[in-house]
Amino acid sequence: MRHVAALARLRVSEEDLPALTHQLSRIVSYIDQLKEIREEPRSEPRLSATPLREDLTLPGKGREALEENSPRLLHDHGAVPRVVGGVKP
């Protein structure tokens, strides 16, 4: 469990190790049980639930659509506000 915690860059206290080791053991045991399930062979090919359609290219609005959908442009690219880091620009 210490090795798994180190790989995940988690700090785990010594008192939590036994419980986490038990939980991880149960997860691995369950995965082993899933490996034992035999799949039934399929006699006919699986049909797609969604009918296929022809892949067509359609004309778009290009820059006009970009200008409509982007709050501002920067070097001819859409610029959006930063949403990570917790600090508003």
N, C-alpha and C positions, 0 to 999 in steps of 0.2 A: 504494500500500500504506500510505503514511503516513496518508492520509485515512481509509481503512478502519480502521486501528488507532485513530485519534483518535475515530471514531464509536463504536467498541467500547470506548473508554476503556482501551486497552491501551498499555503502554509497550513499544516495540520498539527494540532497539539498532540502530545503523547497520549493524553486521556481520550481523544477522539479516535485514535488508530484502531482499537479493537472493534468498535461499532462499524467503522467504515470498511474494515477488512471483511467483516461478516456480510455487509451489504454487497460488496464487490464479489464476494464468493457466491452469493445467491444469484447475482446477475449472470456470472459466468456459467453457473450450473444451469440456469434457464436457457442460455444460448446453446449449451450442449444438448439439452432436451429437444430444442428446435431442430438440431441437426439430424435427429433420429426420425423425424417425420418423413414418410415416403410420399412422393408425389405420384398421382395417378397419371399414366401415360395418356396423351391426347391422341385420339384417332383421327380427328379432322382439324385442319388449321383454324386457329382462333380468328374470328371475324372482328373487324374494327367496328366499334360502336358508333364512331363518327364517320359519315361518308366522306371520302376524299374528294377534293375539288381541284381544279386546275390552278396552278400557281401563276397568277397574272400580275404583271407590274402595271400600276396605275399612275397617272400623272399626279404629282403633289404640288403644294404651293411653295415649297422650298423656303427661301429666305422670308417670305411673307408669313408663313406658318411659324417660323422661328421667332420672328418679331412679335407675333400675336401671343405666343406661349411663354416667352422668356421675359422676366422682369426687366432685364437690360442685356445689352450685347457687349462683349468684350473681345476684341480682335476677331470679329465676325463669328463668334461662338456665343451660345446662350450662357449667361452667368446667373447662378442661383446663390442665395445666401448660404453661408456655412452653417451646418446643422450639428456638428460635433464639437466637443471641447467645452461646452457650457458657457462660453463667453460670446455675447452678441457683438458683431463688428461695429 
